[in-house]
Amino acid sequence: MDATTTTTAVFAAAATSTTWIQTNLGKVTEVNHEGQTWTVLLPGMGTDEAGQATPTRARITGSEGYGGTELTDVEATWGQTIGIVDAALAAARI
């Protein structure tokens, strides 16, 4: 599977996740795809050049599997980010 197909599948899996963990970087979920465990970071608020608050996108921060751990920084599209945020909000509802 190529990198684009893999990242698309990982972001799709994150958009259905029901388990989110609070870390020092923010909320993350771990999803399994092709024998790897991928970590997806829920987006927070960033700032633009003028210092104004601006939204950021979800991102894959790493994967872990048989070959070891690989740190990555792959940004989701806005459409993928919306699905991931919706999943995290749904998981937080009681």
VOVOTOR-651013 format. One record per residue: x, y, z of N, C-alpha, C in turn; residue in one letter. Coordinates in steps of 0.2 Angstrom, whole numbers, plus 5000, padded with zeros to 4 digits. Example, Ala and Ser with C-alpha at 12.3 -4.5 7.8 and 13.67 -1.06 7.14 Angstrom:
2
506649725039506249785039506649845039A 506449895035506849955036506450005039S 
***
This chain:
94
500449945000500050005000500450065000M 500350114996500750174996500550225002D 501050275003500950315009500250355009A 500050375003499450415003498850375005T 498850315002498250265004498350245012T 498850235014498950225021498750285026T 498950345024498750395029498050405028T 497750405022497050405021496650355026T 496850295026496550245030496650255037A 497250285039497350295046496850355049V 496850405045496350465047495650435047F 495450395042494750365042494650325048A 495150285051495050245057495050295063A 495350345063495350395068494650435069A 494350445063493750475063493150425065A 493350365067492850325070493050305077T 493550325080493850305086493450335092S 493350285097492950305103493350315109T 494050305108494450315114495050365112T 495050415117495450475116495850485123W 496450495122496950495128497250565129I 497150595135497450665136498250655137Q 498650685133499350685134499550755135T 500250765136500450835137500450875130N 500350835125500350875118499550885116L 499150855120498450865118498050795118G 497450785115497150725115497350685109K 497550615110497750575105497350515105V 497250475099496950415098497450365095T 497450305096497850255093497450215089E 497650205082497250155078497750105075V 497450045073497849995070497749995063N 498249985059498249985052498849945049H 498749895046499249855042499849835047E 499649815053500149785058500449845062G 500349905061500649955064500049995069Q 500350025074499850065079500050135077T 499550175075499750245073499450285078W 499750345079499550395084499250455080T 498650475082498350535078498250585084V 498450645082498350705087497750745085L 497350755090496750795089497050865088L 496750905083497050975082496851025088P 497351065089497151125094497151185090G 497151245094497151305091497851335090M 498051355084498751385083498651465082G 499151495080499151565079499351585072T 499151635069499351655063499951705063D 500151735058500751785058500551845063E 499951865063499751915067499651905074A 499751835076499651815083498851805085G 498451795080497751785081497651705081Q 497151685085497051615085496751595079A 496951535077496751505071496751425071T 496251395068496251325069496851285066P 496951225068497451185065497151115063T 497551075059497251015057497550955061R 497150905061497350845064498050815061A 498450775065499050755062499250685064R 499550645060499850585062500550595065I 500650575072501250595075501750535075T 501550475073502050425073501650355073G 502050305072501850235071502350195075S 502050135077502450085081502250015079E 502749975078502549905075503249865076G 503249815072503749765072504449795070Y 504449845066505049875064505349925069G 504949945074505149995079504650055079G 504850105081504450165082504650215077T 504250245073504450305068504050365070E 504350415071504050485072503850515066L 503250545065503050575059502750635060T 502550675055502150735056501750745049D 501250705049500850705043500150735044V 500050795041499450835042498850805038E 498250805041497650785038497350845034A 496850825029496550875026496050905031T 495650965028495150995033494550945033W 494450915028493850865028493950805033G 494550775033494750725038494750755045Q 495050815046495050845052494350855055T 493850875051493250875054492950815056I 493050755053492850695055493150675061G 493750685062494150665068493950705074I 493850775073493550815079492850785081V 492450775076491750745077491850675081D 492250635080492350575083492550585091A 493050635092493250645098492750675102A 492350725099491750755103491250705105L 491050655100490650605102490850555107A 491450545107491750505113491750535119A 491750605119491750635126491050645129A 490550635124489850645127489650585132R 489250605137489050555141488250555141I 
***
